[in-house]
Amino acid sequence: MDLRSIVAQKVTEVPTGEQATVWVAEGRATALRRAGRSAGPRQLGGRDGEVIELEIRSSDRLAREITGYGADAIVLQPGSLRDDVLARLRAQAGALA
């Protein structure tokens, strides 16, 4: 792991103007809901929830936040953010195993 390159990437990361679409379980992830805009209700995996749209200011920060909600927040788009969150969840699961 090259910490210098990781820090350099995060320090120089600038807002992209890109949007993320995230499904959030009903009654969960309140801070994430407040940061975004509702795109309407949606069931996912038999669970009630809501799709929200979030501006990606820092993909690393947003990925960390979404990862913290586990199965209560699912990235629908963009695929790169979804892949990042899934990799973080897998790493956490591996660390706990």
N, C-alpha and C positions, 0 to 999 in steps of 0.2 A: 504494500500500500504506500503510495507516494503522497504524503500529507501536503507537501508544498504545492503540488499540482491541484489537489482537491481544494485547498484554500484559495489558490489563485483563481480557479474556476468560479468559486462561489462569491468571491469578492468582486470579480469583474462582471458577474451576471447582471444583466439589465432587463427591465421589464420588456416583454415581447409584444404585449397587446393581445396575446393569444388567450382564448377562453377555454376553460375546462368545464365539462359537464359531469356532474357527480350525482349519483343516487344516494340519498340519505334516509335511513330507517326512521319511521315515525317516532317522534319524541326523543330522538338522539341527535348528537352532533350540533348542539345549539349554536356554538360559536361559528361553526362552518356555515350554518344556515344564515346567520346574521351577516356574514361576509359576502354572501352571494345574493343572487336574484332567483326567485322561484320560476321554474319553467313548467310547473304543474305536478299533480300527484301521479304516482306510478307504483304498481306492484312489481316486486322483483323477488323471485324465489319464494313466492307465497307470502311475502312480507309487505305490508303497506309502507309507503314512503313518499318521498318527493324528489324530483329532479331539480337540482340547482345549478346555476351557471356562475362560475367564479373567474375573475381575471387572474391570469397567471403572472404575478409580479416577480416571484422567485419560484422556479419549479422545484428546487430543493426544499424550500420552506413548506410549500404546499404539499409536496409528497410526504414530508415528515408529519405534517398535521393530519393528513388523511390516513396515513398508516396508523396513527394513534387511535383511530376509531375502529380499527379492525373490520369486522364484517358489517358494521353499521354505516360505512361509507364506501361506496364502490365507484371507481372512476369509469365513466363510460367513454369519454373522449378527453384529450387526445390519447392515442395508443402509447405514445412515449411516456406519458405520465402514469398511465395504468401499469405499464411494464415496470417502471421505477417503484411504484407502490407495491406491486406483487413481489419484486425482488427483496424489498425491505421486509415484507411480511414473512417470506420464506427464510430470510436470514434470522429473523427473530424466532421463528419456529424451530430452526436448527439449533439455535443457541439454548433453547429451552429443553431440547430433546436429550 
